[in-house]
């Protein structure tokens, strides 16, 4: 399912979705929580991104595993490229889980801002900011190490 799109390896195509949507979720969810006057304008965006960004991170991880199996079914080479791919791969799961955590916290924040009290909303905003930093870090590291693996070896 995550191996090819129109005969091309899916991973290079799918990762661009995750690399765009996760940072967009980071920015939109932090803006939603930190700037209450923006809430009516970004609420729908946060809800859509809270679902789409984790899905994209999951698809990127799965397509990466499919690509690795396709290219290195006998195991990664014991050289600089193999080490670069291993490093890049080490960021896949943390990126996916941090995106999922941020998505869930963002949905709770949207719900809280509409239905729950100020203390709950402020608490969830702090949680969203922390998770946004974590997700932002991991999506950056995953993207950077992936680019290095492709373009430096």
Secondary structure, 3 states (H helix, E strand, C coil): CCCEECCEEHHHHHHHHHHHHHHHHHHHHHHHHHCHHHHHHHHHHHHHHHHHHHHHHHHHHHHHHHHHHHHCCCCCCCCHHHHHHHHHHHCHHHHHHHHHHHHHHHHHHHHHHHHCCHHHHHHHHHHHHHHHHHHHHHHHHHHHHHHHHHHCC
